[in-house]
Amino acid sequence: KKIEDQILVIFGASGDLTARKLIPALFNLYRAKQLPKNFVVLGASRSDMSDEEFRDKVLLKSSYLNGNGAEIDEKLLHDFSQRFFYEDLGGTYDTEYSKLRKRVESLKKSFNTSGNIIYYLSTPPTLYETVARRLSESGMNTQNNGWKRLIVEKPFGYSLETAKKLNQGLQKYFTEPQIYRIDHYLGKETVQNLLVTRFSNSIFEPLWNRNYIKHVEITNAESVGVEKRGGYYDKSGALRDMFQNHLLQIVSLVVMEPPIGNHPEEIRNEKVKALKSLRIMRDEQTLFDNTIRAQYVASEVKGEEVKGYRQEDGVDPSSTTETFAAIKFYVDNWRWHGVPFYVRTAKRMPTKVTEIVIHFKTPHHQIFMDSGVNSKDNKLIVRIQPDEGILVKFGVKVPGQGFKVERANLDFYYSSLSETYVMDAYERLLLDAMQGDATLYARADEVEAAWEFVDPILDYWKNGKDVRMYGYAAGVWGPENADDLIDDNGFWRNPGE
Ligand code: BG6
């Protein structure tokens, strides 16, 4: 795809995300010669820094550049740094942007970038609308000499109401096609591959429905705790931090109907339809029966003392914010009627892993039952991360007399496609926005539909009568009670066990 000359303006340029994610992604794109010929980055934030200090901080002295495993070429890095500039917004983002505008104009001239600009909002979310308004007031959102795009980081809203407000706020100054809401899970190859697995393989799609699927399970686990983000996390929790966005995005790709083509709007229309078909749980009993939350407690992991969530810096010692969330729900449409979905996400699990497990129904008539193991439990496991790949579990006959059935694996690893360079999620998403492809960005109605499902759960957890908060030791797969969610005395599949 064609990539036009452009300027990338990053608001919140002295922040953690810029250093950790955006700059390494840009450097890798530069090394891979994917960036446009005439391209500069203008960082803007509230710190007082010169261009040189900015270059030093985010690039030259960065500890986050990974070079994708290759040695970092210092000359290349230095050359790239010459395209980085910085503008101090004078203590607040709510200020006149005339200086910023002049800087953009002068960079445009000296680097011949034409008038195309991406504004990347990586500020605290309370400032998103302010920045959009200030850009508009100084005429920096007009598209008459080059396009303007706005990338918005998560969290996108705190609830349905705030998400709607934010959508309306941004749409006052930018049109919906100009707004790119980032969800870095959509930048992951394995997440995108869900579309290909389903819609380009006739061995899967015909089975992808209530006739053949018993239930769907999604696990997202991290071994880390809240790290240095206690302050942020305590106001957020697992449901807002991971489930409303990343996990419901995965759910929408598992649930959606085939789009008629791969145009961004066709795919996003189907995703919205999928999210709107999630059965919203409203009464307390349903919420009690189908949701579980928990917090990690102080414990010893591999001989080391690990703090409990409530003892973490920035966390209220009597906090009721969940670090573990497990939700069972149904999808009210033709394809999924009656199929339970089980989704859980947590910090301080035994390992970092995200996987989707499609559990197939047992064959209607089983003729090998008397052999002990039977052919039930066909599973398709999509490993989102790590060990990205796909695993199919199926029954085979054990050699010898009789019909003893054993489970075997068909296992595909992405790493076996070793010549293919797998882009990091941020590389892929930045490149897409630079090319004007919004397929992997969330549309306003998508984000709102996801909040619509999550809001009543959050409300119940906050105000409900019989809400429980379980504890779990760091390094285990959450509270045992989480198995109670699974029908037929089933239990969660713990990856690697
Ligand atoms: C972020 C959350 O969106 O995703 C973090 O705020 C979480 O809490 C992270 O750690 C997980 O991303 P990944 O790509 O490492 O699975």
Residues whose N, C-alpha, C, O or C-beta is under 5 A from the ligand:
A	BS01	BG6	D241
